[in-house]
Amino acid sequence: MTRIKKDEGEEYVNAFPKFKKWINECICCHEKGYKPNMPDKIGDGDFNLGSYNIKKYFKPLPLNEDGICPTCEKALKNIKK
């Protein structure tokens, strides 16, 4: 099993900036992940592997309408109680 460096995903999207639109970042914790609605193939030609590589480096990260991930949303609800 190949180990992935912590910043390898960030390096990948920096190398291919057109794929940044498929990355979500929580405004609270700054966790990054890919948009769950990302298609199986993004890019063109040799870059059709973009989706595969993004999924290799990131987990899916849904955000609510305020840009908050489920973990932070749950924590914020607990604070309000």
Secondary structure as UniProt FT lines:
FT   TURN            6..7
FT   HELIX           8..15
FT   HELIX           17..22
FT   STRAND          23..25
FT   TURN            27..29
FT   STRAND          32..34
FT   TURN            36..37
FT   HELIX           45..48
FT   HELIX           50..57
FT   TURN            65..66
FT   HELIX           70..80
//
